Amino acid sequence: LLALALARPASAAPDGASRRAEALKRLLEVFGIEDPPAPPAHVKQPPQYMVDLFNAVANADGVTKNPGVLEGNTVRSFLDKTHSEKMHFLFVLSSVAKNEKILTAELHLFRLWPRASDGPRRHHFCQVSVYQVLDKTRPEAPEGRKLLATRLLALQGSGWEVFAITQAVRDWTEDESSNQGLLVSVQSLGGGPPDAPGVRFASGRDHHESKKPMLVLFTDDGRRGASLPTGAFPGASRGLPMTLPRASGPRSTRSLDRLQPCQRHPLSVDFEEIGWSGWIISPRGYNAYHCKGACPFPLGENMRPTNHATVQSIINALKLSEGVSSPCCVPDKLYSINLLYFDDDENVVLKQYDDMVAGSCGCH
């Protein structure tokens, strides 16, 4: 249906526009999206962590190369909404679907290089604690916060620090009103404030966007693929050229296609042509491939037939039963793809979709 809608201009048939609209609606359903998000209002760079994660999981065309990297099938990133210089952070989680299971939640804070010290330090380490705020009117009070994570950090150093805060985020997704934010405190080993300058983290206000506090959620939305074999697609980025097959053609060509043995052919999905390039970051498109060709008797091993297909082929060839057709040429191995995109709130999401690429074809 997608190939039909995109291969023909709307003027090719009276119902061309409605067919295209229906095709794109069905495609959105495949990707689990109700409506295409609007492109970001301004040029926005995705967090480098999300880009690196996409590159670790997928090839340039989005096809999964390392199936074991992701926990679940969705990774969501959220930037701090307080824009405060203080270590009080708030992340709005309204875009998390009700059916998504929170597997892991991480607070990512960028640690800045310490300022030059005026004198020697008594301690070389400090304690960093992350609290769930229970009462935003008195977050510093013991009853106004709940300890989530704590660790010792050397006073020298720079880079990302990651804290697990899974239970707090699960609480927030069950009761949105309970989300009062997070509080991070830094103390010396003696329990008081650290010796100046101490450990400092980038805030959401005055630092570059690449260093802003970020919440990362690893979730699973419950979608599952078919029972066909899946896995990493070897050499996916070196696939055949992405050319969209036409739905119609000369009768002699179509007849020739039916005489060709069952095999895999290119099938391009171009997100720019579909009109989704404004909100999809990567990839720009991918090669879904499709299966086409005949499954004539006798079925050779190269056609990867099932036992059922072999029996069906024999019954069809010997005309032992009326109305039994020859086996069909269909995918017998499917691969997943990954999309990195902006959602409606301009948060960056990495989502993996099963059964999107035909890895090989066989007679079934």
Salt bridges, closest charged atoms under 4 A:
GLU29 OE1 - ARG26 NE 3.53
GLU85 OE2 - ARG205 NH1 3.91
GLU100 OE2 - ARG76 NH2 2.66
GLU106 OE1 - HIS108 NE2 2.85
ASP135 OD2 - ARG138 NE 3.24
GLU140 OE1 - ARG145 NH1 3.74
GLU143 OE2 - ARG138 NH1 2.84
GLU161 OE2 - ARG111 NH1 3.82
GLU161 OE1 - ARG151 NH1 3.14
ASP195 OD1 - ARG122 NH2 3.33
ASP206 OD1 - ARG205 NE 3.98
ASP220 OD2 - ARG224 NH2 3.29
ASP221 OD2 - ARG223 NE 2.72
ASP221 OD2 - LYS351 NZ 3.18
ASP257 OD2 - LYS292 NZ 3.47
ASP332 OD2 - ARG304 NE 2.68
ASP343 OD2 - ARG76 NH1 3.98
GLU346 OE1 - LYS44 NZ 3.62
